[in-house]
Structure formats: C-alpha cells, structure tokens
C-alpha cells in the first residue's frame, strides 16, 4: 500500500518544482542520486560541427569526472536546437522545443546553451522560469536584461563567453597588426550594439549591413555605412553582401550570427576576387563550411573566438590530449567551451546542499569559482565569467583551431 502515497509525494514535489530527481521523457528510469544536464546546440545544418564540438567537450569532461560528482550520477542529454521545419536554420522555435524537453524531465538539473544569441536567449529564458540553472558558452551575448532572463528575480545562469566588446577590440587590434589600410566591414544579422562595438574598433571602415527587417541597426548618421534589409531567410544569399566582399580590397571583416545562415555562401560567390584579401571573422561567422572553403581556395582567413591555445596551461593540454585520444586529432573550437561548462555545472552540483534539487544547484551555481582553462576565476553579479579568454583561430583540416591566445 506504500506505492500510492509515494506516487502522490513525487507528484507533489514535481508540482512545487523543487526536486531534480525523476525520469527522462524518453523512458529512462532515474533515482534520487541520478540527475541530468541538457546540452542544447545545433546538431544539423551548417553549424552542426560547431555544436558537436561543444557536445564532445561535455562528454570528455563528464568522462574525466567519472560520470558524476559526489554521490550523484550525471547523465548528459543532447538536444538539437535547429528549426523543427528547416534543419538548415537556427530559430527560437527550435531552441524552445529543446528547452521544453529539458523542462519536462524531472531529473534535469542544469542546461548548457551556446553559439547563437537568439537561441541561447530562448533557452535561458525558458529554463529560468522553472528554476533550471544554465551555462552559456561559445557565442555572442544574448540580448535582454537580467530581469528578462531571470523572471524569478534572481540570477540562474553564468555566461562563460567573452564579452562582445572584447571580440570587437581584438578584431580591431588584429586589423592593425595586419596593416589593413581601410578594412571593409560586412555585418550580417547582428544587433545594433554589436555593430557599434565593431565600428568603434574599426574606425573609418567601409560598412555594409544586411539585417532582418525587424532588427535593422540605426546608423543613419554614418555616411560610410550602407544598411539594407535581408531579402530572404538566408541573409548571406543577398547579392549586396557578395558585392561588398568583391570590392573589399586588402582586408575584410565579416561579422555575423549563425541564425543568419552560412557565410560560406557569400564567400563562395565572391570567388577569386577574394584572393589576396585577408579575411577576419567574428565567432558567429566562423562556420565549418567557411573553414573548408578558405583552405580549399587559399583564402587567408582568421577568426576571433573564445578559448585558449591548447598548450597554454595544464588544463588546456589535458583537454586537447583527451580529444586526440578519442577522436584522433587536435580539438576544434567549442570543445573547451563544452568541457568548461560541464565542469562548472558539476562543481555546482557538488557544492549544493542537495545536488538533486534545482533550487539548491541554482544557488550554488552563482557563487562557485569558475573552472579553467586558462585558470580558476570568478563571476560578476550579472553572470559574466572572468577570465573569459579570447583566441585567434585559423582553418586547419576543415575546422577552426586555435593557434594563439590573444587575451585572458
């Protein structure tokens, strides 16, 4: 006769949203010492390899930790955030679907999101409504206020990515180091704030902006900027981007977000005219297809990304060694991010009073030290991690790999 009272008690705990134990919606049985971390990244389409790198980093971190922490066994659940109706596109709808799967899992204790600010924002927003801790990685910052991302009035997330202004600053420094006389800035689908940061870092740059009609940046007072609305879902197919790339001159800075599409589309159309042109990319424009295209066509391309060089410290060497043992090659960008985010959530679970309760893990997440690489750090009141290293990546074997740490 104990079965019915026990079932009633479990239902009550679930309704209150305080317990982290339970079962996977896919049918897996879970007990009170088994919890789940969900990883929401693109696993289809042009950004799948970047998403897979984050997932691989999470797997390696979990294996390094023995599959859990303290008395808790932690399972990873990987969710594809591409659009339900269009696998080639990233959308808020796809992210909402992935987040919904996590929220229905009583055993879910944390979530990792990354790459695309629109989809990351959606996951953080939905997770915070049910008290689920979130770590964001490897991409530009989601728009929205702290209140927007934490409806309960307290912070439930940590952002391990470098600030947008830091990415812009390093792009400007790199353009000066390459002696770019007057770089061309091509911005696709980015926010007004990111465009301003890039314009400040690249004073005098000729600028072409293609953005969704609902989010066209306001640069009307800038005579050097040309702003147009995207004619289709794939903004990179716009002929004006191709035209801007063809007349770029010695240097072009291509800034974008994964939701805008694959920048390799525009670069391929520009073709031979880009020979002799140095290309600098933001992290949101460094698609896997572009890495392959640059290697095939001999385009001198570099990207400013999150992370550190593999040989910089013991932790980065450990990650790269683990990746080589499993996958047979050097770790691409994204692996460090997945590792670091997973280690942070494991640290929060271990530091929580009850590691299988969402509320306790959320309280621990916002106070535990940030794990490396490159070194243990701290988090600010608004969830930014320090250090948040920035690095230079180049095409290598069809992927973007870090060659040099630029800032720690």
Buried (B, 14 or more C-beta within 10 A) or exposed (E): EEEEEEEEEBEEBEEEBBBBBBBBBEEBEBEBBBBBBBBBBBBBBBBBBBBBBBBBBBBBBBEBBEEBBEEBBBBBBBBBBBBEEBBBBBBBBBBBBBBBBBBEBBBBBBBBBBBBBBBBBBBBBBBBBBBBBBBBBBBBBBBEEEEEBBEEEEBBBBBBBBBBBBBBBBBBBBBEEBEBEBBBBBBBBBBBBBBBBBBEBBEEBBBBBBBBEEBBBEBEEBEEBBBBBBEEBBBBBBEBBBBBBBEBBBBBBBBBBBBBBBBBBBBBBBEEEBEEBBBBBBBBBBBBBBBBBBBEBEBBBBBBBBBBBBEBBEBBBBBBEBBEEEBEEBBBBBBBBBBBBBBBBBBBBBBBEBBBBBBBBBBBBBEBBBBBBBBEBEBEEEBBBEBBBBBBBBBBEBBBBBEEBBBB
